[in-house]
Amino acid sequence: MANIRKNTSGSYTAYIRKKNINLTDSFKNKEDAELWVDYKEDLIDLISSFDPPLQEMITLQDAIEVKIKDVIEKGKKDIYDFKVLIECFSKFCPCSLSEITYEILLSYFDEMMKTPIRRGGCKDDKTTGNLKLPSIHTTFRKFGYLSTVFQMMKEKGVNVDNHALKVCQFMRSKLTKKEKNEKINTITT
């Protein structure tokens, strides 16, 4: 938005307020002020078209690392849960936050539920331990921690939707319905 005002001295002052940029300059005649306004507004539009939004520059790995630093600074004990996110969501770590959609996370939730995980045994020896499917509560918890990463990015000014929270809300409704049905079945039998 631009305004040009005539001063009592006969000069003109041009004001530009556009895309969080404020500019002011004074001119002897109105034509110079109008030319300056047009030029500066075009420059502001050009500069902003080259500037990618934060949600396209920040990757999931960057966001998780920022959250880990935040947890360390606050002295919380759930640091390990955030470190595990890098391993659990490794295929999304190089992706920008804007690329991670609700549909992608929902399908990954289903994929995690069907992929066996190793319980017990030695870290270095992949042949030890037992393979078991993860519980829905464990997978739900991982998405809950991922949701806090997205929420922190939103609080820091990154314009990103918290799709992990939406997945958690959707799965919570399915989980509570399933638990209610199981309770009803055990009572009736």
N, C-alpha and C positions, 0 to 999 in steps of 0.2 A: 504494500500500500504506500502510495506517495502523495505528499501534499506540497504545494508551493504557495507560500504566503508573501504578500507584499509588506515590507517593513515601512515604518513611518519615514525613514530616510530615503525611500524610493528604491532601495535594493530589494532583492528577492531571496528568500531562504527556502531551500528544498529539504524536505524530510522524507526519508525512506525507512519503513518498517516492514521487513519481509523476511520470513524464515529465520527468526531470532537474530536478525542483523539490523542494526539501527545506524543510519548514516545521516549526516547533516552537512550542508555547505551553503555558502552565500554567494549570490551572483548579482551583477549590475543590471542585467536585463532578464526578462522572463524566458526568452528563447534559449539562452544558455542554461538556465535552470532546467527547462524541459528536456534538452538534449542530455544533460548530465543525469537526470532521473532515468531516462530511457536506457542510457548506457549502463548505469550501475545496476538497474533491475535485470537487464540481460546477463550481466556478469554473475549476479547472485544466482540466477536460474542455471547458468552454465556450471558454476562451481558445485551447486548441490546435485546436479546430475552425475557428476564424477565421484561424489562421496557416497560409498555404499553404506547402507544402514548397519548398525551394530550387530543385529541378529544374523546378518550374512557374513560378518567378519569373525564372530566368536564361534569356535567349535565347541562341541559337547565336552571334549577333553579339557579345554580352557576353562569352561564353566565349572566342571567338577574340581579342577585344581584350585580355582578361586574359592570354592566352597570348603575344600579341605583346609586352606590357609585360614579361612574364617573360623572354622571349628577349632583349629589349633590355638588361634588367638583367644577364643572364648574359653578354652580349657575344657571343652566337653569331652565325654568319654566315648562317643559314638564315631570316632574318627575312622575306625576300621570299616564300618559300614559304607562310608563314602569312598574309601580306597577300593573296596570291592566293586563299586560301580564301574570303574575303568575297565575291569576284567569282564564284568557281566555285559556291559553295553559297548564292548570293544569295536563292534562293527559300525557303531554310530559315532565313535569318538572323533574321527576326522571330518564328520559332517558339520555344517553350520547349524545353529539352533533353528533357523527358519526352514531347513530341509526336513526336520524331524516332525512328522505329522501324526495326528491321532490314529489314522488307519495303520500307519507303519508300526507304531508302538503297540496297538491292539493285536496286530498279527504276530509281533514279536513276543507278546505276553503268551499267546497260544503256543508259539514255538518253544518258549522256555518251559512251559508246562509239559511238553511232550519229549523234551531232551533229558535223558538220564544224567544224573550227576553222581560223582564218586563220593561215598561216605566212608570215612576212616582210611586206614592205610597210610602209606608214606607219600609225601608231596612229590619226591623225585622218582618214585617207582609207580608208574601208571597201571601196573598189573595188580596192585594190592588194593584192598578195600572192596566195598560192594557198590554196585550200580543201583540207584533208586531214582524214581521220578521225584522231582521236588514237590513239596507241599504248596498248596495255593497260598498259604499264609506267608511262606518264605518269599515266593515270587511277588506277592502283594507288597511285602515290606521293601523289597528292592525298588519297586516302582514308587513307593512312598518316599524313599530317600531321593530318588531321581526327581520327584516332584518338588522337593525342597530346593534342589539345585536350580530348577527353572524359576521357582518363586524368588530366590535370591537375585537372579539375573533381572527379573522384572523390577524388584526393589531398587536395583542399581541403575535403572533407567533404560534397560534394553527392551524394545518393543517386541515381545515374544509371547505366544500363547503357551499356557502350561498344559500341554497335551498329556503329560504323565499323570497329572491330577485328574483329568477327564477319564483316563483309563482306570485309575483307582476308583473313581466314583461309579463307573459302569460295572467294574468287577465286584465292588462292595455290594451293589444291589443284587447281582447274581449270587454272590456268596451268602448273603443273608437269606435269600429265598431258598437256597439249597439247604442251609442249616435248619431253617424252619421246617422244611419238608422232611428232613431226617428226624427231627424231634417228634414230629407228628407220627411218622412211621414207627418209631420206637415205642411211642405211647400206645398206639393201636395194636401192636403185636405182642 
